[in-house]
Amino acid sequence: MKTNKYVEELNAKSVAELNETLVAAKKELFNLRFQNATNQLDNTSRIKDVRKNIARIQTVISQKAKAAN
């Protein structure tokens, strides 16, 4: 499964690296939305994938924050 490997990769990263990944994913989502609005986006399912990846990153960040307390 691709998602399991992606989550394992996220768990291996530090919180700072996760925050950088989160910023990059949010920028990508913005660009995809912009392309969609201007009818330049071919693969619209990519928006859904990026949104789910953002949620996965935020979940791992919150899990690490809880584990630190």
C-alpha positions as CSV (number, residue, x, y, z in Angstrom):
1,M,0.0,0.0,0.0
2,K,1.3,3.4,-0.9
3,T,-0.4,5.2,2.0
4,N,1.2,2.9,4.6
5,K,4.6,3.7,3.2
6,Y,3.8,7.4,3.1
7,V,2.7,7.4,6.7
8,E,5.8,5.4,7.7
9,E,8.0,8.0,6.0
10,L,6.1,10.8,7.9
11,N,6.6,9.0,11.2
12,A,10.3,8.9,10.5
13,K,10.6,12.6,10.1
14,S,11.0,15.2,12.8
15,V,8.4,17.8,13.7
16,A,10.4,20.5,11.9
17,E,10.6,18.4,8.7
18,L,6.9,17.7,9.0
19,N,6.1,21.4,9.2
20,E,8.2,22.0,6.0
21,T,6.4,19.2,4.3
22,L,3.0,20.6,5.4
23,V,3.9,24.0,4.0
24,A,5.0,22.5,0.7
25,A,1.7,20.5,0.5
26,K,-0.4,23.5,1.1
27,K,1.4,25.4,-1.6
28,E,0.8,22.6,-4.0
29,L,-2.9,22.5,-3.1
30,F,-3.1,26.3,-3.7
31,N,-1.4,25.8,-7.1
32,L,-3.8,23.0,-8.0
33,R,-6.8,25.0,-7.1
34,F,-5.6,27.9,-9.1
35,Q,-5.0,25.6,-12.1
36,N,-8.5,24.2,-11.7
37,A,-10.1,27.6,-11.6
38,T,-8.3,28.6,-14.8
39,N,-9.2,25.2,-16.5
40,Q,-5.6,24.2,-16.8
41,L,-5.8,21.2,-14.5
42,D,-6.0,17.8,-16.2
43,N,-6.0,15.5,-13.2
44,T,-8.6,16.9,-10.7
45,S,-8.2,13.9,-8.4
46,R,-4.8,15.2,-7.5
47,I,-6.6,17.9,-5.3
48,K,-8.2,15.2,-3.3
49,D,-4.9,13.3,-2.8
50,V,-3.1,16.4,-1.7
51,R,-5.9,17.3,0.8
52,K,-5.6,13.8,2.3
53,N,-1.9,14.0,2.5
54,I,-2.2,17.3,4.4
55,A,-4.5,15.6,6.9
56,R,-2.1,12.8,7.3
57,I,0.8,15.2,8.0
58,Q,-1.3,17.1,10.5
59,T,-2.3,13.9,12.2
60,V,1.3,12.8,12.6
61,I,2.3,16.2,13.9
62,S,-0.4,16.0,16.6
63,Q,0.5,12.5,17.5
64,K,4.1,13.5,18.1
65,A,3.0,16.5,20.1
66,K,0.9,14.3,22.4
67,A,3.7,11.8,22.7
68,A,6.1,14.6,23.8
69,N,3.8,15.6,26.7
